[in-house]
Amino acid sequence: MQTPFARRFGRVFAVLALIGAGTTTAQAAAATPALQSIVPVPVSVTPSAGVAFPLVSTTKIVTEAGSAPARQVGDYLAGVLRPSTGYALPVSDAPASVPPDSIALLLSGAPASVGAQGYQLVSTASSVTVRAQTADGLFAGVQTLRQLLPGRIESSSAQAGPWSVPGATIVDYPRFAYRGAMLDVARHFHPVPTVKRYLDQLAQYKINNLHLHLADDQGWRIQIDSWPRLATYGGSTQVGGGAGGYYTKAQYTDIVNYAASRHITIIPEIDMPGHVNAALASYAELNCNGVAPALRTDTAVGYSSLCISKDITYTFVADVLRELAALTPGPWLHIGGDEASATSQADYLKFMNKVLPLVAATGKSAVGWHDIAKATLPASATPQFWGTSTSDAGVSTAVSRGSKVILSPANKAYLDMKYNSSTPIGLSWAGYIEVQDAYGWNPGSYLSGVGETAVRGVESPLWTETVVTPSDIDYLAFPRLAAHAELGWSPWSTHDWTAFRARLGAQAPRWVAQGVNFYRSSQVPWDTGGTNPGTCTAPEWSASQVYTGGNVVSHNGHKWTAQWWTQGEEPGTTGQWGVWTDNGPC
């Protein structure tokens, strides 16, 4: 919560009462060595002391000969590296042996342990070689390679070198095959470029699924030819009013294809039988009383329901699922199923028992919020746990019948929860989620009756009641998305908060170069490129001190000036008023 408006101009002289959480740190991170700053942390890293590969103007990228998927990964890597280095980095088929001064992406010779999504990366003085069994594995290895280069490699404009990759052998593969994020485009519509930007961000942390929440009470966001008013009318508004919007089939296909180029699968969700006011407003016949309600722009939940007794309801559902499945090459359709308070228990079970076979008829497998586990699920169906407890009878029963579970506990994984009471956007019904909270749970043993082998993976939902811009997405997703990515990818044996926070802090230059508006949590020693703040003449900001002697402090390697009276604001987390000015490195 920000300082009240009246206080903003209340005092020209800044009196700083800065009180933070007891677990914070005020020290800036020294530059963390590249091999110790990878997120998610790899399974195995063996450094080669005194060895480094220089990326120079003559460096080339070679890919598995004759493999179009490997060539696509090579082209992607070149596209990342060319803007900042200014180098040509030509991409061509690899010869029989790896040539000097090259980055090689090969689909042979990887250890069997890396499986379908892992890789081996070997960097020497003359080459970097990524080996994998699939292009998915090569792509994951490329994400690690990016993090072995300085953060400014992510810049969209030419930067000064030199560029160097430390010598090492890395063997790496994921803990869970499914690592996901969800973006709600129904509460606030987010256009294609915003979704593509998010896909780029997900890819670099080895997240391989994006679940799109395409319909809710406040808006319908996908063109359905057999029910055209869903998009043209049901998509015409959003939370708080405004024009809303929807994806044409061509635009949705563009998103699907772009995601595939980032080795990400799109999972579309049409929430039902609740969260359907946009559909009910578009077609009166979907209502039990035959009367279409008004469009809604508020954030209330639990009041809408499809008419369970009408045959046209299931014609509608079948049509929507059929058209959506035809557009979606991935294996899943998400049918929602949560917060159906306006549907009786008997009607809910009747609805699910009719709709689950409709999903199967499209050739897809059903995913739904864990509420669907109240029905008798086929083993192919995946309940997605979103509760705040650590047990659910329906989920454990579904697991006993062969289902696997996606874990998204709202008090750990929901990216739309605020970090603390002072952060400017987000919600708090599931509690505040600081970075340590997002990192500090074990998906393999979190839910009673759901062991490691029953977990399909971890997903980070981002609901958008308060999220309007790409900058808003950045602020809520980063750095917590990186924490969840590590939970999904890295072995539990590597889980260590102290080590993770240092590696996370080392991501800051990368995000700055990419223009990511990340939340600068005081729990993390961010690498800001400055020196230790103790060398500043300004007093060092501390979570446990109150300052009354001026308006300048040092924090995370920079000097900061408070522009007006404020309380509880950490330098670098300025919120909506822009309380602090960053005056540069100490």
Buried (B, 14 or more C-beta within 10 A) or exposed (E): EBBEEEBBEEEEEBBBEBEBEEEBBBBBBBEBEBBBBBBBBBBBBEBBEEBBBBBEEEBBBBBBBEBEBBBBBBBBBBEBBEBBBEBEBEBBEBEEEBBEBBBBBBBEEBBEEBBEBBBBBBBBEEBBBBBBBBBBBBBBBBBBBBBBBBBBBBBEEEBEBEBBBBBBBBBBBBBBBBBBBBBBBBBBBBEBEBBBBBBBBBBBBBBBBBBBBBBBBBBBBBBBEEBEBBBEBBBBBBBBEBEBBBBEBEBBBBBBEBBBBBBBBBBBBBBBBBBBBBBBBBBEEBBEEEEBBEBBBEBEBBBBBBBBEBEEBBEBBBBBBBBBBEBBEBEBBBBBBBBBEBBEEEBBBBBBEBBBEBBBEBEBBBBBBBBBBBBEBBEBBBBBBBBEEEEBEBBBBBBEEEBBBBBBBBBBBBBBBBBBEBBBBBBBEBEBBBBBBBBBBEBBEBBEBBEEEBBBBBBBBBBBBBBBEBEBBBBBBBBBBBBBBBBBBBBEEBBEBEEBBBBBBBBBBBBBBBEBBBBBBBBBBBBBBBBBBEEBEBBBBBBEBEBEEBBBBBBBBBBBBBBBBBBBBBBBBBBEBEBBBBEEBB
